């Protein structure tokens, strides 16, 4: 129906395509995509957390995530700074605190602007 059009358009802009199937519970359309066709998936990378920086130096934005040794997943949308070689990321202090990341941890970074 017309209520699903905005969501479908958003997903199509990300690389998803209608597959002709419908959800048996709500009658909504099903979409799918090859992961290599989804820009957010292609741009995601695993990097080392190098420490905190001033907010004024964090020029990029995206999702930063942490998977702890206990399997706890934490993520937030924030600004950040990436090292020149793209192997390390620095976060504003409040963002690092929010996901409880410590220097040297591996974190996921997905570049996206909201």
Secondary structure, 3 states (H helix, E strand, C coil): CHHHHHHHHHHHHCCCEEEEEECCCCCCEEEECCHHHCHHHHHCEEEEEEEEECHHHCCEEEEEEEECCCCCEEEEEEEEEECCCCCEEEEEHHHHHHHCCCCCCEEEEEECCC
